[in-house]
Amino acid sequence: MSWVCDKCKEKLVKSKVNVTYLGGHFEVELLKCPKCNNVFIGEDLALGKMLEVEKGLEDK
């Protein structure tokens, strides 16, 4: 399945992007629009890995 940018109608491509989350800076590979640079964060990442990181930081 290919994801398409709703704004530009361009096919999203995998690209390394810099993400800032809860004060941490990470470089991760995500789907990104080659035209407008909007990044797609899927449900599995938003509700999975990011939630795990958030809970881990709250416990500290």
C-alpha positions in Angstrom: 0.0 0.0 0.0 1.3 3.5 -0.9 0.5 6.5 1.2 -0.1 9.8 -0.6 0.2 13.4 0.8 -3.3 14.8 1.2 -2.0 18.3 0.6 0.3 17.7 -2.5 -1.0 14.4 -3.8 2.6 13.2 -4.0 3.5 9.6 -3.0 5.2 9.5 0.4 8.8 8.2 0.5 10.9 6.8 3.4 13.3 9.4 4.6 15.3 10.1 7.8 13.8 12.9 9.8 14.7 14.6 13.0 12.0 14.2 15.7 11.8 16.0 19.0 9.6 14.3 21.5 9.4 15.1 25.3 12.7 16.9 25.2 14.6 14.1 23.4 15.9 14.4 19.8 15.8 11.3 17.6 16.6 10.6 13.9 14.2 8.0 12.6 13.1 6.8 9.2 9.5 7.8 8.4 7.3 8.4 5.4 7.6 12.0 4.2 6.2 14.0 1.3 9.0 14.9 -1.1 7.3 18.2 -2.0 6.0 19.8 1.2 8.1 17.7 3.8 5.0 16.8 5.9 5.7 13.6 7.8 3.3 10.7 8.3 3.3 9.1 11.8 1.3 5.9 11.7 -1.0 4.7 14.5 1.4 1.9 15.4 4.2 4.4 16.1 2.0 7.0 17.8 0.2 4.5 20.1 3.1 2.0 20.4 6.7 3.1 20.5 6.0 6.8 21.4 3.7 5.7 24.2 6.4 3.3 25.5 8.9 6.1 25.5 6.5 8.5 27.2 5.7 6.0 30.0 9.4 5.3 30.4 10.2 8.9 30.9 7.3 9.4 33.3 8.7 6.6 35.5 12.0 8.4 35.9 
